[in-house]
Amino acid sequence: MNGGPIKRRIFMRQHRWTHARLSDYLDGELSHRDEERVEQHTRICPECSRLLATLRGTLRELMGLHDEPLPSVADGVIERLRRSW
């Protein structure tokens, strides 16, 4: 990051602030102003942009999980053994 120590300090303060609020951002729990602040920072910060993408992907995968757990491999083996006896 170029621009001198003051710009670096401002960036790092914004980075820490954003990093701490990414989950709240995804949950829609930030004010409009704070949402814009997160969006502005993630446009210029590759690290926060990657983290946000990772969190979004994780949430998408979690939402795709089945409500009822799938049978485990062990359950299937036990059931086949019972049927074979």
N, C-alpha and C positions, 0 to 999 in steps of 0.2 A: 504494500500500500504506500503510495507516494503522497506527498503533501505536507510532510512535516509531523512533528510529534503531537501537535494539538489535534490535527485531523485524525491521526492514528488513535489518540485517546478517545475522541468522540466516536469513532468507528467501533472501537472495542467496547465502549459503554453500550452502544446500540446493539452490538453483537450479543453481549451477555443478557441484555433486556429481552431481546427477541428469542434467544435460545430458551430462556426460562418460560416463555409464553406460547411456544409453538403448539403444545397440547391444547391449551385454552383456545387458541386460534382455530384449530380444527374442530373443536367442540362448539364453536360459535358463541363463546363466552366472553369475548372482548367487545369493547365499545367500537363503534365505527372508526373512530380516530385511531384507536390502538390496532385495529385490523389493518388500516392503511399503513401504519408504522411497520408492522410485521411484513406486509407485502413489499413495501419500499426496500426494506433491508434485505429480504430474500432475493430481490432482483439483482443486488450487487454483491451478495456474499455467497460464494459457491458452497461453503460448508453448511450454512443454514438452509440453502436451497436443497442440497442433498438430504439433509436431515428431514426437512419437511416432506420431500418426496418419499423417503423411507417410512415415515410415520403414516402418510396417506396410504401407502401400499400395505402396511401392516393392518391398518384399520379395515381396508377393503377385504383383506384375507380373513380377518376375524369375523367380519359381517357375513362372509360366505360359509362359515362353519355351520354344520347341521345343529339344529336345536337338540336333537337326541344323538347321543354318541353312537358312532358306528361300532359294530361288534369288533372286538380285538381279535388278533390272530389266535390267541390262546382260546378264546371262546369258540372259534370255528373249529379248532383242532379237537377240543373237548367234545363238541357236538358230533363231529365225525366219528370219534372213538365210541361214543354212546350208541350211535346208529349201527356201528359194525359189530357190537356185542350181541 
